[in-house]
């Protein structure tokens, strides 16, 4: 990929031509593997939990997990060659593939969990958001595109009918309380936190998209997969171990996430409640991803939909993957 093409890719995914996270040799050539993700939330929680539980070490891995704030920044790091493995949002993955960056999609993380909410009693439905300010997660995110490509049209609106305000999910409640925005699109546990403070849901998770709505996916650079498939298999195994742990013991998983977020007992209750709107799974359907990619073309996010069949590689998933 040329420097100009690389710059174009980073602009599409909402990033900048940043310096590599690790200088010198590519990350995959070093003993320590750089794993990137977005901010802690259920869709990107797996590497946080794996680090807390020392699961990397269980498989003989040395991992440097870096929280880059959002999925777009994580995708940018992978595009720049700074990280070989990461948790990125679906539209970021599709954009990278469409632009020619060889990556492999290895697993899913969560389905659902995204909602539209408000504290404004006068706003009853999505149609009432016409002319209003709506906060969406920063970067090119699954959550924002679900809102723009499905939720708004279903209500007879378009992106031009609202003012989109990119914000970090941690800033939504403050912005809503101050009147900086009128509604927000976000994901759990932040949505449940807002509901616990009196917010009302305008669009529940099952109405955010037509079909399985993957919040984020696990991806790896194709050169890393080809060079060190054994390490990739171990990284995917850790991911699947965390998925199984969450499904088997959601309370313990919520306690770990709450501890990392320095939450209170009340926050822990919200964490547990937020898990009800999510399906934690590593299994992924190429057809569902293709449907999302087609919508991205329709709405002008990308010029053409890439062929995802050869890119989705589920061979690294263990047979008992949940």
C-alpha positions in Angstrom: 0.0 0.0 0.0 1.4 3.4 -1.0 1.8 6.3 1.4 -1.0 8.1 -0.3 -3.3 5.1 -0.1 -2.5 4.6 3.5 -3.3 8.3 4.2 -6.7 7.8 2.5 -7.5 4.7 4.6 -6.7 6.5 7.8 -8.9 9.4 6.8 -11.8 7.0 6.1 -11.6 5.3 9.4 -11.4 8.7 11.2 -7.7 8.6 12.1 -4.6 10.5 11.2 -1.2 9.5 9.9 0.1 8.8 13.4 3.5 7.5 14.3 3.8 3.8 15.0 3.1 2.6 18.5 6.3 0.7 18.5 9.4 1.9 16.6 11.8 -0.4 14.9 10.7 -3.8 13.8 7.0 -4.6 13.1 5.1 -5.5 16.2 4.6 -9.1 15.1 8.4 -9.6 15.0 8.9 -8.7 18.6 8.6 -11.1 21.6 5.8 -8.9 23.0 2.6 -8.7 20.9 0.8 -5.4 20.8 -2.9 -5.8 21.0 -5.0 -2.7 20.5 -8.7 -2.0 21.3 -11.1 0.8 21.9 -12.2 2.1 25.2 -13.4 -0.4 27.9 -17.0 -1.4 27.2 -18.5 -4.8 26.6 -17.7 -4.9 22.9 -14.0 -4.3 23.6 -13.8 -5.8 27.1 -12.0 -9.1 26.2 -8.4 -7.9 26.2 -9.0 -5.9 29.4 -10.4 -9.0 31.2 -7.6 -11.2 29.7 -5.0 -8.9 31.2 -6.7 -8.8 34.6 -7.0 -12.6 34.7 -3.5 -13.2 33.3 -4.9 -15.3 30.5 -2.2 -14.3 28.1 0.4 -15.8 30.3 -1.6 -19.0 30.5 -0.8 -19.6 26.9 2.8 -18.4 27.0 2.0 -15.0 25.4 3.6 -11.7 26.2 1.0 -9.1 25.3 1.0 -5.3 25.6 -2.7 -4.4 25.5 -3.3 -0.7 24.6 -6.6 1.1 25.0 -6.6 3.6 22.1 -9.9 5.2 23.0 -12.1 3.9 20.2 -12.2 1.3 17.4 -11.2 3.8 14.7 -7.9 4.5 16.5 -7.3 0.8 16.9 -7.9 0.2 13.2 -5.5 3.1 12.4 -2.8 1.4 14.5 -3.3 -1.8 12.5 -3.3 0.0 9.2 -0.1 1.8 10.2 1.6 -1.5 11.1 2.0 -0.6 14.7 -0.1 -3.5 16.0 -0.8 -6.9 14.4 -3.9 -7.8 16.3 -6.8 -5.9 17.6 -10.4 -5.3 18.5 -11.9 -2.9 15.9 -15.4 -1.8 14.8 -17.1 -3.5 11.9 -17.1 -0.4 9.6 -13.4 0.1 10.3 -12.6 -3.5 9.2 -14.8 -3.2 6.1 -13.1 0.1 5.1 -9.6 -1.3 5.6 -10.4 -4.3 3.4 -12.1 -2.2 0.8 -9.0 0.0 0.6 -6.8 -3.1 0.1 -5.2 -3.5 3.5 -4.8 -7.3 3.9 -6.4 -8.2 7.3 -8.2 -11.2 8.5 -11.5 -11.1 10.5 -11.1 -13.9 13.1 -14.0 -13.7 15.5 -16.9 -11.6 16.8 -17.2 -10.0 20.3 -20.8 -9.0 21.0 -24.1 -8.6 19.2 -26.4 -5.8 20.3 -26.0 -3.4 23.2 -26.3 -0.2 21.3 -29.2 2.1 22.0 -30.5 5.7 21.4 -31.4 7.5 24.6 -32.3 10.9 26.0 -33.2 12.8 29.2 -35.5 15.1 27.4 -39.2 14.4 28.3 -40.4 16.2 25.1 -38.5 13.7 22.9 -40.8 10.7 22.5 -39.6 9.0 19.3 -36.7 9.2 16.9 -38.9 11.4 14.6 -38.7 14.0 17.4 -34.9 14.3 16.9 -35.4 16.3 13.7 -33.4 19.5 14.1 -31.8 18.2 17.3 -28.2 17.5 18.3 -27.3 13.8 18.7 -24.1 12.5 20.3 -22.5 9.5 18.6 -19.2 7.7 19.4 -16.1 9.3 17.9 -14.7 7.8 14.7 -16.4 5.6 12.1 -18.3 3.3 14.4 -20.8 0.6 14.1 -23.1 2.4 16.6 -23.1 5.7 14.6 -23.7 3.9 11.3 -26.5 1.8 12.7 -28.1 5.1 13.7 -27.5 6.9 10.4 -28.1 3.9 8.0 -31.0 2.2 9.7 -32.6 4.0 12.7 -33.0 7.4 11.0 -34.4 6.1 7.7 -36.8 3.9 9.6 -38.2 7.0 11.3 -38.4 8.9 8.0 -35.3 11.0 8.6 -31.8 11.3 7.2 -28.5 12.3 8.6 -29.1 15.8 7.3 -32.1 16.1 9.6 -30.0 16.0 12.8 -26.8 17.5 13.9 -24.2 14.8 14.7 -21.9 15.5 17.6 -19.0 13.1 18.0 -18.3 12.4 21.7 -16.6 9.8 23.9 -19.3 7.6 25.5 -18.0 8.7 28.9 -18.9 12.3 28.1 -22.5 11.7 26.9 -24.3 12.2 30.2 -22.5 15.4 31.0 -23.3 16.8 27.5 -26.9 15.7 27.8 -27.3 17.3 31.3 -25.8 20.6 30.1 -28.0 20.7 27.0 -25.1 20.5 24.6 -26.9 17.6 22.9 -30.5 16.3 23.0 -29.9 12.6 22.6 -27.1 10.1 22.4 -26.2 6.9 20.6 -24.0 4.7 22.7 -23.4 1.2 24.0 -23.4 -0.6 27.3 -22.4 -0.3 30.0 -22.7 3.5 29.4 -26.4 3.2 28.2 -27.4 1.4 31.4 -25.6 4.0 33.5 -27.6 6.7 31.8 -30.9 4.8 32.4 -30.0 4.4 36.0 -29.8 8.2 36.2 -33.2 8.7 34.6 -32.6 8.5 30.9 -35.2 6.8 28.7 -34.5 4.5 25.7 -35.8 5.7 22.3 -34.4 2.8 20.4 -33.6 -0.5 22.1 -30.7 -2.8 20.9 -32.9 -5.1 18.9 -34.3 -2.2 16.9 -30.9 -0.7 15.9 -30.3 -2.9 12.9 -32.0 -5.4 10.6 -30.3 -8.6 11.6 -27.3 -9.5 13.8 -25.5 -6.3 14.7 -21.9 -7.1 15.6 -20.6 -4.4 17.8 -16.9 -5.1 17.2 -14.7 -7.9 15.7 -11.3 -9.4 16.3 -8.9 -8.8 13.4 -5.3 -9.5 12.6 -3.0 -8.3 9.9 -2.7 -11.0 7.2 1.1 -10.9 7.3 1.0 -11.7 11.0 -1.4 -14.6 10.4 0.9 -16.0 7.7 4.1 -15.6 9.7 3.0 -16.8 13.1 -0.3 -18.8 13.0 0.5 -20.5 16.3 0.5 -17.2 18.1 -2.7 -16.1 16.4 -4.3 -19.3 17.5 -3.3 -18.7 21.1 -4.6 -15.1 20.9 -7.9 -16.2 19.5 -8.1 -19.0 22.2 -7.7 -16.3 24.9 -10.5 -14.3 23.3 -12.7 -17.4 23.3 -11.8 -18.2 26.9 -13.0 -14.7 27.9 -16.2 -15.1 26.0 -16.9 -18.4 27.8 -16.0 -16.9 31.1 -18.4 -14.1 30.6 -21.2 -16.4 29.6 -20.5 -18.9 32.4 -20.1 -16.3 35.2 -21.5 -12.9 34.2 -21.4 -11.6 37.7 -17.7 -12.2 38.1 -17.1 -10.7 34.6 -19.0 -7.6 35.6 -17.0 -7.4 38.9 -13.8 -7.4 36.9 -15.0 -4.7 34.5 -16.4 -2.6 37.3 -13.1 -2.9 39.2 -11.1 -1.7 36.1 -13.6 1.2 35.7 -13.3 1.9 39.5 -17.0 1.7 39.8 -19.2 1.5 42.9 -21.6 -1.2 44.1 -24.3 0.7 42.2 -22.2 0.7 39.1 -21.8 -3.1 39.4 -25.5 -3.5 39.4 -25.7 -1.4 36.2 -22.9 -3.5 34.7 -24.9 -6.7 35.3 -28.1 -5.1 34.0 -26.3 -3.9 30.8 -25.3 -7.5 30.0 -29.0 -8.4 29.4 -29.0 -6.5 26.1 -26.0 -8.3 24.7 -25.0 -11.6 23.2 -21.4 -12.5 23.8 -20.1 -14.6 21.0 -16.9 -15.3 19.1 -18.8 -16.9 16.2 -19.3 -14.7 13.1 -21.4 -14.8 10.0 -19.9 -13.4 6.8 -23.3 -12.8 5.3 -24.2 -10.4 8.2 -21.0 -8.5 7.6 -21.6 -8.4 3.9 -25.1 -6.9 4.5 -23.5 -4.1 6.6 -20.9 -3.5 4.0 -23.6 -3.1 1.3 -25.3 -0.6 3.5 -22.0 1.4 3.8 -21.9 1.6 0.0 -25.5 2.7 -0.3 -24.9 5.5 2.2 -21.6 6.6 0.5 -19.2 5.5 3.3 -17.2 3.4 0.9 -17.3 3.2 -2.9 -17.8 -0.5 -3.3 -18.3 -3.5 -1.1 -15.3 -5.8 -0.7 -15.5 -9.6 -1.0 -15.6 -10.7 2.6 -15.6 -14.5 2.1 -11.8 -14.9 1.8 -11.2 -12.4 4.6 -13.3 -14.0 7.3 -11.2 -16.8 8.7 -12.9 -18.9 11.4 -10.3 -21.7 11.3 -8.6 -20.3 14.4 -11.7 -20.6 16.5 -11.7 -23.7 18.8 -14.4 -26.3 18.1 -16.2 -25.5 21.4 -16.3 -21.7 20.7 -19.4 -20.0 22.0 
